[in-house]
Amino acid sequence: MRSQASRHKSPAQPGDTAQLAHGFVQGFLFDACGAQLLCSASVVDLMQSAPKGRAGKEVTMTKNGSSALQGNAYCSFSTRKRSGDWVSTPVWFAPDGDSVYLFSAGNAGKVKRLRNFPDARVAPCTVTGTVTGAWIEAEACLLTTPADEKTALDALRRKYGLQMLAADFFSKLTGKMQRRAYIRVNFPAT
């Protein structure tokens, strides 16, 4: 008989793809957007390491505002409402050059707010959105060309490896892949 701890479902932290493959044997659950992964508690313990790319090398960022996010699996992405209030969401992110790329459902509130205001803030956070570092002011834009979207998707796949491929698979399966929005976050020069 299994213990209650092994039946308990809790959020997973993205980690090494070899560890993730072990997680598939244990049985992952994905939300329809691929934005959050759920797995058994025993697998979560295996996946506490810093995010690594497919080759097992740690993903690095350039020396700008994004360096504060280095070594984190999630960042809190905050966009401004018309009222001036900020709305934050924990998201996966991937560095590429001087930019950071994110993805979201195309009809999500953050995407709608970005159409009105390019102002954004990012901070390292946990999977539940608890901010663990300082906020960094940034500008964000929605990507519209297939080449830009491919750059974003390639960066995300490099960082999250098999997890991103699994999220893509389930997004394609549910028809949400073509409704995704990709976002580029640029940091002001210091």
Protein Blocks (a to p, Z undefined) as FASTA:
>chain_A
ZZfklmpccddddddfklmmmmmmnopaddfkopaccddfklmmmmmpccddfkopacdd
dddfklmmgoiabdcdddddfkopacddddddddehjbccddddfkbmklmmmmmpmcdc
dddddfkopafbdcddddddddfbfklmmmmmmmmmmmnmmmmmmmmmmmmmnopmmmpc
cdddddddZZ
